[in-house]
């Protein structure tokens, strides 16, 4: 298993080397296919890892442990357990799908070789973050992600991309800088960066005052990445400007680096400080649920509302439920946070792929430009968009349901030392957020998928056909004229392509599978979470 962990990082690195070892003309021609072969190889490796993983064990498995920087007690440690395995699989899956989608849909803006290399570097950074067993190694992988995502947004994004990319990197760099200071505070007392060792010993080694300081610094860094209200303002701009694959990976896996950090590092390493900050985490999460939903309602009511921006704001609401689960400081809450993170990656990844497809067809993601009657113009596409919306609003039987409901349950019985009345009130407010979420997503489906196909001028067309012949002739003429006007003035729309069908089918199937059989995911996370939360 050690070799599998190393290979998941070395294979994409080998892909980058191959891209720049080949002659430039050859690399440009083969870049997207080489990226797909590399991403597919990583996905196969992670599936093999899941097959050989011992689900009866709760600690790190396949542990790589090399003495890397002896003077600073920094070790090159990799490992996987029930908490990180689902996120590793999610990362490999979404990356492979993005590579496959890019074979036919490379965004304009630069070299295909550079574009593919950046996606591979992004995959290395995210996988390394979830596999790292040392705080400094975690920080390095956490930072590796920033430059590739910045470059993807700035060079392959749409209007306003450079400003959005700059905002993204400034926020996340500041958060990372604060986070590493928190790591150093922990090291000053515990004399170790080993995550597993710190989880077992930090309670006794780090005084409460230092733990409170370290937790605040570390949590701030993770809150920016999550993103937690009010540190979220970089996200809508970044999503709106990013290319489709950038949006899919940003929402699907990069946001999970923040929530994973809370579950893996902040809470278990500093359990004496967690109860002090947990109510604030939960409260900010609930505010994010309501704020994100209200922002989406505002967007869907605007004539020039942008669908990508709406999905970005919806992510703030969904990640609010994740923070509520973490803030409960219970095993149920932590399982809810992990389940909701994976479900959000699947569903929002699918939504961004769908909006990307609409943007390719209509050259815009604005609701008015997309028109209406998608059910009539492209029935399969319309049904798929409605399916993704239903999953996102938490329809029972789909993946989006379980994480959010479990987060609400966890808030009704929070951990020791937390005020139950306050958490029940927060759960009630978050429940209102579920209603608001359903409202704006159903409004999106109605506005894009339903209604007449014509977008402008239908009234004048109908009126011109009335006023001659008998009443019945006039009625028939009016109906025919209306149909002709709709057909003439409706935006053109093509159905799902073969590449889109292959790319999006795994996300649909997994959304159904995890929704109908939540034990498929909870059975992996729960044993590790139970052990992790014993010390909290």
Secondary structure, DSSP 8 states (H G I E B T S, - for coil): -HHHHHHHHHHHHHHHHHHHHS-HHHHHHHHHHHHHHHHHHHHHHHHHHHHH--TT--S-EEEEEEEEEGGGTEEEEEEE-TTTHHHHHHHHHHHHHHHHHHTT---SSS-HHHHHHHHHHHHHHHHHHHHB-BHHHHHHHHHHHHHHHHHHHHHH--TTHHHHHHHHHHHHHHHHHHHHHHHHHHHHHH---BHHHHHHHHHHHS-HHHHHHHHHHHHHHHHHHHT-TTS-HHHHHHHHHS-HHHHHHIIIIIHHHHHHHIIIIIHHHTHHHHHHHHHHHHHHHHHHHHHHHHHHHHHHHSTT-BHHHHHHHHHHHHHHHHHHHHHTTSHHHHHHHHHHHHHHHHHHHHHHHHHHHHHHHHS--BHHHH-S-HHHH-HHHHHHHHHHHHHHTT-TTSHHHHHHHHHHHHHHT--TTS-HHHHHHHHHHHHHHHHHHHHHHHHHHHHHHSS-S--SSHHHHHHHT-SSS-HHHHHHHHHHHHHHHHHHHS-------HHHHHHHHHHHHHHHHHHH-THHHHHHHHHHHHHHGGG-
